[in-house]
Amino acid sequence: MSNEPKKRPAKDASTTARLQTLQIKRVKTALFFSGVFTLVLLVFGFCYIQDSSYTGIYDPIRLWGEVTRRLDFSSSGVLFLPKLRYVMDSASKLPRAVDATVYFYVAIVGLLLAGVFNGIVSLFSRLFAKAQISKQLAPLTKLADTAMKLSSDGNLSSAAPGLSAGTDSYDEQQIHKLESAIDSLKADSPDAQLQTGDKDLQGLENAINSLIKRTRDSYSQQIRFVSDASHELRTPIAVVKGYTDMLDRWGKKDEKILDESISAIKTETEHMNKLVEQLLFLARGDSGRTKLNFEKFSLSDMLREVYEESVMIDSSHKWEISAKDEISAEGDLAMLKQATRILVDNAAKYTPEGNLITLKAILDNTGAPTIVVQDNGIGIAGADMSHIFDRFYRSDPARGRAQGGTGLGLSIAKWIVDRHSGYFEVVSREEIGTRISIHLPKPKQL
């Protein structure tokens, strides 16, 4: 018998690719049906508005039987684009034709933007899937390599040092049984588990089932993240679409509507830009492509810079800083400054004008450098405390959006602090205020 190791089947080697393809397929399907639903809603909304204006009837069921509709295309449109008319006819009224050309082409532009958005979301999903699935399946890949070596030479000690099964090796039948059980796993099954029925393989079963559960949880988190991102981006796109329609109907001659629409579109564009930047930050961080530059720096000086910036850009609040002693820390200065700004921005958003916001650089009771941001704003409800670092979580979405938030700020701050092996301490009471502290590890050299 040849001692050459057996070649692993191609289908086992492509497990990561199969899982990734399955995830991307699900995401694309969800985005496709979401786009179709939005398009159908826009078409029916346009027809309902025109029909009700034509007949004076606002009951959709009565409108359906009362009005006969058709579309007329004319080649007399602008440039090479045909002109579209929406014609309504009712037994009790003269026919009426409405120019639907602009609405039609705006809808086409909206579909194109939705296509671009779908591509961005698919890219995010692909970045998450490839990195995390590969990481989660690494132990399984190692196990498969070990199994192939065992089946080729039967030498457990050389194939997997430290692996003990109570005997010198697993027999070939057990290895084939394990391979068959792994190959028969259904990746898309919500309760898929490895079962061989062999007591000697029980330890391996438990380890692989634990791995499958972590992979499934990671997959669910990615789907939830993509769904939340879709929802967050859909709102500003809808607002821009609404103001574009209003500009087309009335804004050409009404300067007040024109100014209001331009201002709203600019605001929503800035909101989308901020949201996309934050999504990219988290995507790069989760895929391991964000590198931190650790160095020793003065935490007190960093906090003073944040304080001076806050005083300069926000004169509606009172600002106070306590950083008399020179506190040193070790980490990525730019990242920790970003995390501090996020806490300061949140404090300013939810603190009434004229009230005090305090920044502190201190050593905690263990001697570790600590950043403290304290306000006397509206506070955080007890039920929300365990969720404040969840992505896209807001206790009051309407209020959060009115304040210009995306629900990602604290998630980014937590990602930064976690990469520094630090932790948060949050103390808050409704209508009294909030104190959030970032505790960092002690510098290696003081």
Contacts in CASP RR format, 6 or more apart in sequence:
PFRMAT RR
TARGET T0000
AUTHOR 0000-0000-0000
METHOD contacts of the structure
MODEL  1
MSNEPKKRPAKDASTTARLQTLQIKRVKTALFFSGVFTLVLLVFGFCYIQ
DSSYTGIYDPIRLWGEVTRRLDFSSSGVLFLPKLRYVMDSASKLPRAVDA
TVYFYVAIVGLLLAGVFNGIVSLFSRLFAKAQISKQLAPLTKLADTAMKL
SSDGNLSSAAPGLSAGTDSYDEQQIHKLESAIDSLKADSPDAQLQTGDKD
LQGLENAINSLIKRTRDSYSQQIRFVSDASHELRTPIAVVKGYTDMLDRW
GKKDEKILDESISAIKTETEHMNKLVEQLLFLARGDSGRTKLNFEKFSLS
DMLREVYEESVMIDSSHKWEISAKDEISAEGDLAMLKQATRILVDNAAKY
TPEGNLITLKAILDNTGAPTIVVQDNGIGIAGADMSHIFDRFYRSDPARG
RAQGGTGLGLSIAKWIVDRHSGYFEVVSREEIGTRISIHLPKPKQL
3 152 0 8 1.000
3 153 0 8 1.000
4 152 0 8 1.000
5 148 0 8 1.000
5 149 0 8 1.000
5 152 0 8 1.000
5 153 0 8 1.000
6 148 0 8 1.000
6 151 0 8 1.000
6 152 0 8 1.000
7 148 0 8 1.000
8 144 0 8 1.000
8 145 0 8 1.000
8 148 0 8 1.000
11 183 0 8 1.000
12 144 0 8 1.000
12 179 0 8 1.000
12 182 0 8 1.000
12 183 0 8 1.000
15 137 0 8 1.000
15 140 0 8 1.000
15 187 0 8 1.000
16 130 0 8 1.000
16 133 0 8 1.000
16 134 0 8 1.000
16 137 0 8 1.000
18 187 0 8 1.000
19 129 0 8 1.000
19 133 0 8 1.000
19 137 0 8 1.000
19 187 0 8 1.000
19 215 0 8 1.000
19 219 0 8 1.000
20 126 0 8 1.000
20 129 0 8 1.000
20 130 0 8 1.000
20 133 0 8 1.000
22 187 0 8 1.000
22 188 0 8 1.000
23 125 0 8 1.000
23 129 0 8 1.000
23 133 0 8 1.000
23 219 0 8 1.000
23 222 0 8 1.000
23 223 0 8 1.000
24 122 0 8 1.000
24 125 0 8 1.000
24 126 0 8 1.000
24 129 0 8 1.000
26 223 0 8 1.000
27 121 0 8 1.000
27 122 0 8 1.000
27 125 0 8 1.000
27 223 0 8 1.000
27 226 0 8 1.000
28 118 0 8 1.000
28 122 0 8 1.000
30 226 0 8 1.000
30 227 0 8 1.000
30 230 0 8 1.000
31 118 0 8 1.000
31 121 0 8 1.000
31 122 0 8 1.000
31 230 0 8 1.000
32 118 0 8 1.000
34 230 0 8 1.000
35 111 0 8 1.000
35 114 0 8 1.000
38 114 0 8 1.000
38 234 0 8 1.000
39 107 0 8 1.000
39 111 0 8 1.000
42 107 0 8 1.000
43 107 0 8 1.000
46 86 0 8 1.000
46 100 0 8 1.000
46 103 0 8 1.000
47 69 0 8 1.000
47 86 0 8 1.000
48 60 0 8 1.000
48 63 0 8 1.000
50 86 0 8 1.000
50 88 0 8 1.000
50 98 0 8 1.000
51 57 0 8 1.000
51 63 0 8 1.000
51 66 0 8 1.000
51 67 0 8 1.000
51 69 0 8 1.000
51 88 0 8 1.000
52 58 0 8 1.000
52 63 0 8 1.000
54 67 0 8 1.000
54 88 0 8 1.000
54 90 0 8 1.000
54 93 0 8 1.000
54 96 0 8 1.000
55 63 0 8 1.000
55 66 0 8 1.000
55 67 0 8 1.000
55 90 0 8 1.000
55 92 0 8 1.000
55 93 0 8 1.000
57 63 0 8 1.000
57 66 0 8 1.000
66 90 0 8 1.000
66 91 0 8 1.000
67 88 0 8 1.000
67 89 0 8 1.000
67 90 0 8 1.000
68 88 0 8 1.000
68 89 0 8 1.000
68 90 0 8 1.000
69 86 0 8 1.000
69 87 0 8 1.000
69 88 0 8 1.000
69 89 0 8 1.000
70 87 0 8 1.000
70 89 0 8 1.000
71 84 0 8 1.000
71 85 0 8 1.000
71 86 0 8 1.000
71 87 0 8 1.000
71 100 0 8 1.000
72 84 0 8 1.000
72 85 0 8 1.000
72 87 0 8 1.000
72 97 0 8 1.000
73 82 0 8 1.000
73 83 0 8 1.000
73 84 0 8 1.000
73 85 0 8 1.000
74 82 0 8 1.000
74 83 0 8 1.000
74 84 0 8 1.000
74 85 0 8 1.000
75 82 0 8 1.000
75 83 0 8 1.000
76 83 0 8 1.000
77 83 0 8 1.000
77 101 0 8 1.000
81 101 0 8 1.000
81 105 0 8 1.000
83 99 0 8 1.000
83 101 0 8 1.000
84 99 0 8 1.000
84 100 0 8 1.000
84 101 0 8 1.000
84 104 0 8 1.000
85 97 0 8 1.000
85 98 0 8 1.000
85 99 0 8 1.000
85 100 0 8 1.000
85 101 0 8 1.000
86 97 0 8 1.000
86 98 0 8 1.000
86 99 0 8 1.000
86 100 0 8 1.000
87 95 0 8 1.000
87 96 0 8 1.000
87 97 0 8 1.000
87 98 0 8 1.000
88 95 0 8 1.000
88 96 0 8 1.000
88 97 0 8 1.000
88 98 0 8 1.000
89 95 0 8 1.000
102 248 0 8 1.000
103 245 0 8 1.000
103 248 0 8 1.000
106 241 0 8 1.000
106 244 0 8 1.000
106 245 0 8 1.000
106 248 0 8 1.000
110 237 0 8 1.000
110 241 0 8 1.000
113 237 0 8 1.000
114 237 0 8 1.000
117 230 0 8 1.000
117 233 0 8 1.000
117 237 0 8 1.000
120 276 0 8 1.000
121 226 0 8 1.000
121 229 0 8 1.000
121 230 0 8 1.000
124 225 0 8 1.000
124 226 0 8 1.000
124 229 0 8 1.000
124 279 0 8 1.000
124 283 0 8 1.000
125 222 0 8 1.000
125 226 0 8 1.000
127 283 0 8 1.000
127 284 0 8 1.000
127 286 0 8 1.000
127 287 0 8 1.000
128 222 0 8 1.000
128 225 0 8 1.000
128 283 0 8 1.000
128 286 0 8 1.000
128 287 0 8 1.000
129 219 0 8 1.000
129 222 0 8 1.000
130 287 0 8 1.000
131 286 0 8 1.000
131 287 0 8 1.000
131 288 0 8 1.000
132 218 0 8 1.000
132 222 0 8 1.000
132 286 0 8 1.000
132 287 0 8 1.000
133 215 0 8 1.000
133 218 0 8 1.000
133 219 0 8 1.000
136 211 0 8 1.000
136 214 0 8 1.000
136 215 0 8 1.000
136 218 0 8 1.000
137 211 0 8 1.000
137 215 0 8 1.000
139 207 0 8 1.000
139 211 0 8 1.000
140 182 0 8 1.000
140 208 0 8 1.000
140 211 0 8 1.000
143 204 0 8 1.000
143 208 0 8 1.000
144 179 0 8 1.000
144 182 0 8 1.000
146 159 0 8 1.000
146 160 0 8 1.000
146 163 0 8 1.000
147 175 0 8 1.000
147 178 0 8 1.000
147 179 0 8 1.000
149 155 0 8 1.000
149 158 0 8 1.000
149 159 0 8 1.000
149 160 0 8 1.000
150 156 0 8 1.000
150 159 0 8 1.000
150 160 0 8 1.000
150 169 0 8 1.000
150 170 0 8 1.000
150 175 0 8 1.000
151 172 0 8 1.000
151 175 0 8 1.000
151 176 0 8 1.000
151 179 0 8 1.000
153 159 0 8 1.000
154 169 0 8 1.000
154 170 0 8 1.000
154 172 0 8 1.000
155 169 0 8 1.000
156 163 0 8 1.000
156 165 0 8 1.000
156 167 0 8 1.000
156 168 0 8 1.000
156 169 0 8 1.000
156 170 0 8 1.000
157 168 0 8 1.000
165 200 0 8 1.000
170 200 0 8 1.000
170 201 0 8 1.000
174 196 0 8 1.000
174 198 0 8 1.000
174 200 0 8 1.000
174 201 0 8 1.000
177 196 0 8 1.000
177 197 0 8 1.000
177 198 0 8 1.000
177 201 0 8 1.000
178 196 0 8 1.000
178 198 0 8 1.000
178 201 0 8 1.000
178 204 0 8 1.000
181 194 0 8 1.000
181 195 0 8 1.000
181 196 0 8 1.000
182 194 0 8 1.000
182 208 0 8 1.000
185 192 0 8 1.000
185 194 0 8 1.000
185 212 0 8 1.000
186 192 0 8 1.000
190 216 0 8 1.000
192 212 0 8 1.000
192 216 0 8 1.000
193 209 0 8 1.000
193 212 0 8 1.000
194 205 0 8 1.000
194 208 0 8 1.000
194 209 0 8 1.000
194 212 0 8 1.000
195 205 0 8 1.000
196 205 0 8 1.000
225 391 0 8 1.000
228 391 0 8 1.000
228 392 0 8 1.000
229 275 0 8 1.000
229 279 0 8 1.000
229 392 0 8 1.000
231 392 0 8 1.000
232 275 0 8 1.000
232 392 0 8 1.000
232 406 0 8 1.000
233 272 0 8 1.000
233 275 0 8 1.000
233 276 0 8 1.000
235 401 0 8 1.000
236 268 0 8 1.000
236 269 0 8 1.000
236 271 0 8 1.000
236 272 0 8 1.000
236 275 0 8 1.000
237 272 0 8 1.000
239 264 0 8 1.000
239 265 0 8 1.000
239 268 0 8 1.000
240 264 0 8 1.000
240 265 0 8 1.000
240 268 0 8 1.000
240 269 0 8 1.000
243 260 0 8 1.000
243 261 0 8 1.000
243 264 0 8 1.000
243 265 0 8 1.000
244 261 0 8 1.000
244 265 0 8 1.000
246 257 0 8 1.000
246 261 0 8 1.000
247 257 0 8 1.000
247 258 0 8 1.000
247 261 0 8 1.000
250 257 0 8 1.000
251 257 0 8 1.000
251 258 0 8 1.000
251 261 0 8 1.000
252 258 0 8 1.000
271 404 0 8 1.000
271 405 0 8 1.000
271 406 0 8 1.000
274 406 0 8 1.000
275 406 0 8 1.000
275 408 0 8 1.000
278 406 0 8 1.000
278 408 0 8 1.000
278 409 0 8 1.000
278 412 0 8 1.000
279 408 0 8 1.000
281 290 0 8 1.000
281 412 0 8 1.000
282 391 0 8 1.000
282 408 0 8 1.000
282 411 0 8 1.000
282 412 0 8 1.000
282 415 0 8 1.000
284 290 0 8 1.000
285 415 0 8 1.000
292 331 0 8 1.000
292 332 0 8 1.000
292 335 0 8 1.000
292 419 0 8 1.000
292 420 0 8 1.000
293 331 0 8 1.000
293 332 0 8 1.000
293 333 0 8 1.000
293 334 0 8 1.000
294 330 0 8 1.000
294 331 0 8 1.000
294 332 0 8 1.000
295 330 0 8 1.000
295 331 0 8 1.000
295 332 0 8 1.000
295 333 0 8 1.000
296 328 0 8 1.000
296 329 0 8 1.000
296 330 0 8 1.000
296 331 0 8 1.000
296 443 0 8 1.000
296 445 0 8 1.000
297 328 0 8 1.000
297 329 0 8 1.000
297 330 0 8 1.000
297 331 0 8 1.000
297 333 0 8 1.000
298 326 0 8 1.000
298 327 0 8 1.000
298 328 0 8 1.000
298 329 0 8 1.000
299 323 0 8 1.000
299 327 0 8 1.000
299 328 0 8 1.000
299 329 0 8 1.000
299 361 0 8 1.000
299 369 0 8 1.000
299 371 0 8 1.000
299 440 0 8 1.000
300 323 0 8 1.000
300 324 0 8 1.000
300 325 0 8 1.000
300 326 0 8 1.000
300 327 0 8 1.000
300 361 0 8 1.000
302 333 0 8 1.000
302 336 0 8 1.000
302 337 0 8 1.000
302 340 0 8 1.000
302 361 0 8 1.000
303 321 0 8 1.000
303 323 0 8 1.000
303 340 0 8 1.000
303 359 0 8 1.000
303 360 0 8 1.000
303 361 0 8 1.000
303 371 0 8 1.000
304 321 0 8 1.000
304 323 0 8 1.000
305 337 0 8 1.000
306 337 0 8 1.000
306 340 0 8 1.000
306 341 0 8 1.000
306 344 0 8 1.000
306 359 0 8 1.000
307 319 0 8 1.000
307 321 0 8 1.000
307 323 0 8 1.000
307 359 0 8 1.000
309 341 0 8 1.000
310 319 0 8 1.000
310 344 0 8 1.000
310 348 0 8 1.000
310 357 0 8 1.000
310 359 0 8 1.000
311 319 0 8 1.000
314 348 0 8 1.000
316 353 0 8 1.000
316 354 0 8 1.000
317 348 0 8 1.000
317 351 0 8 1.000
317 353 0 8 1.000
317 354 0 8 1.000
317 355 0 8 1.000
317 356 0 8 1.000
317 357 0 8 1.000
318 354 0 8 1.000
318 355 0 8 1.000
318 356 0 8 1.000
318 357 0 8 1.000
319 356 0 8 1.000
319 357 0 8 1.000
319 358 0 8 1.000
319 359 0 8 1.000
320 356 0 8 1.000
320 357 0 8 1.000
320 358 0 8 1.000
320 359 0 8 1.000
321 358 0 8 1.000
321 359 0 8 1.000
321 360 0 8 1.000
322 358 0 8 1.000
322 359 0 8 1.000
322 360 0 8 1.000
322 361 0 8 1.000
322 362 0 8 1.000
323 359 0 8 1.000
323 360 0 8 1.000
323 361 0 8 1.000
325 361 0 8 1.000
325 363 0 8 1.000
327 361 0 8 1.000
327 362 0 8 1.000
327 363 0 8 1.000
327 369 0 8 1.000
328 369 0 8 1.000
328 443 0 8 1.000
328 446 0 8 1.000
329 336 0 8 1.000
329 369 0 8 1.000
329 440 0 8 1.000
329 443 0 8 1.000
330 440 0 8 1.000
330 441 0 8 1.000
330 443 0 8 1.000
330 444 0 8 1.000
331 420 0 8 1.000
331 440 0 8 1.000
332 416 0 8 1.000
332 419 0 8 1.000
332 420 0 8 1.000
335 416 0 8 1.000
335 419 0 8 1.000
335 420 0 8 1.000
336 371 0 8 1.000
336 416 0 8 1.000
336 420 0 8 1.000
336 438 0 8 1.000
336 440 0 8 1.000
338 412 0 8 1.000
338 413 0 8 1.000
338 416 0 8 1.000
339 412 0 8 1.000
339 413 0 8 1.000
339 416 0 8 1.000
339 417 0 8 1.000
339 438 0 8 1.000
340 359 0 8 1.000
340 371 0 8 1.000
340 373 0 8 1.000
340 438 0 8 1.000
342 409 0 8 1.000
342 410 0 8 1.000
342 412 0 8 1.000
342 413 0 8 1.000
343 371 0 8 1.000
343 373 0 8 1.000
343 413 0 8 1.000
343 436 0 8 1.000
343 438 0 8 1.000
344 357 0 8 1.000
344 359 0 8 1.000
344 373 0 8 1.000
346 409 0 8 1.000
346 410 0 8 1.000
347 357 0 8 1.000
347 373 0 8 1.000
347 374 0 8 1.000
347 375 0 8 1.000
347 377 0 8 1.000
347 434 0 8 1.000
348 357 0 8 1.000
348 375 0 8 1.000
349 400 0 8 1.000
349 403 0 8 1.000
349 404 0 8 1.000
349 405 0 8 1.000
350 375 0 8 1.000
350 377 0 8 1.000
350 378 0 8 1.000
350 379 0 8 1.000
350 403 0 8 1.000
350 434 0 8 1.000
351 357 0 8 1.000
351 375 0 8 1.000
351 376 0 8 1.000
351 377 0 8 1.000
351 378 0 8 1.000
351 433 0 8 1.000
352 377 0 8 1.000
355 375 0 8 1.000
355 376 0 8 1.000
355 377 0 8 1.000
356 375 0 8 1.000
356 376 0 8 1.000
357 373 0 8 1.000
357 374 0 8 1.000
357 375 0 8 1.000
358 372 0 8 1.000
358 373 0 8 1.000
358 374 0 8 1.000
358 375 0 8 1.000
359 371 0 8 1.000
359 372 0 8 1.000
359 373 0 8 1.000
360 370 0 8 1.000
360 371 0 8 1.000
360 372 0 8 1.000
360 373 0 8 1.000
360 374 0 8 1.000
361 369 0 8 1.000
361 370 0 8 1.000
361 371 0 8 1.000
361 372 0 8 1.000
362 369 0 8 1.000
362 370 0 8 1.000
362 372 0 8 1.000
363 369 0 8 1.000
363 370 0 8 1.000
364 370 0 8 1.000
364 437 0 8 1.000
364 439 0 8 1.000
366 442 0 8 1.000
367 442 0 8 1.000
368 439 0 8 1.000
368 440 0 8 1.000
368 441 0 8 1.000
368 442 0 8 1.000
369 440 0 8 1.000
369 442 0 8 1.000
369 443 0 8 1.000
370 437 0 8 1.000
370 438 0 8 1.000
370 439 0 8 1.000
370 440 0 8 1.000
371 437 0 8 1.000
371 438 0 8 1.000
371 440 0 8 1.000
372 435 0 8 1.000
372 436 0 8 1.000
372 437 0 8 1.000
372 438 0 8 1.000
373 435 0 8 1.000
373 436 0 8 1.000
373 437 0 8 1.000
374 433 0 8 1.000
374 434 0 8 1.000
374 435 0 8 1.000
374 436 0 8 1.000
375 433 0 8 1.000
375 434 0 8 1.000
375 435 0 8 1.000
376 432 0 8 1.000
376 433 0 8 1.000
377 431 0 8 1.000
377 432 0 8 1.000
377 433 0 8 1.000
377 434 0 8 1.000
378 430 0 8 1.000
378 431 0 8 1.000
378 433 0 8 1.000
379 428 0 8 1.000
379 429 0 8 1.000
379 430 0 8 1.000
379 431 0 8 1.000
379 432 0 8 1.000
379 433 0 8 1.000
379 434 0 8 1.000
380 388 0 8 1.000
380 395 0 8 1.000
380 426 0 8 1.000
380 428 0 8 1.000
380 430 0 8 1.000
380 434 0 8 1.000
381 395 0 8 1.000
381 430 0 8 1.000
382 428 0 8 1.000
382 430 0 8 1.000
383 395 0 8 1.000
384 393 0 8 1.000
384 395 0 8 1.000
385 426 0 8 1.000
385 428 0 8 1.000
387 393 0 8 1.000
387 395 0 8 1.000
388 410 0 8 1.000
388 426 0 8 1.000
389 410 0 8 1.000
389 411 0 8 1.000
389 413 0 8 1.000
389 414 0 8 1.000
389 424 0 8 1.000
390 411 0 8 1.000
391 407 0 8 1.000
391 408 0 8 1.000
391 411 0 8 1.000
392 406 0 8 1.000
392 407 0 8 1.000
392 408 0 8 1.000
392 411 0 8 1.000
393 407 0 8 1.000
394 400 0 8 1.000
394 401 0 8 1.000
394 405 0 8 1.000
394 407 0 8 1.000
400 407 0 8 1.000
413 438 0 8 1.000
414 424 0 8 1.000
417 423 0 8 1.000
417 424 0 8 1.000
417 438 0 8 1.000
417 440 0 8 1.000
420 440 0 8 1.000
420 441 0 8 1.000
421 441 0 8 1.000
422 438 0 8 1.000
422 439 0 8 1.000
422 440 0 8 1.000
422 441 0 8 1.000
423 438 0 8 1.000
423 439 0 8 1.000
424 436 0 8 1.000
424 437 0 8 1.000
424 438 0 8 1.000
424 439 0 8 1.000
425 436 0 8 1.000
425 437 0 8 1.000
425 439 0 8 1.000
426 434 0 8 1.000
426 435 0 8 1.000
426 436 0 8 1.000
426 437 0 8 1.000
427 434 0 8 1.000
427 435 0 8 1.000
427 436 0 8 1.000
428 434 0 8 1.000
428 435 0 8 1.000
END
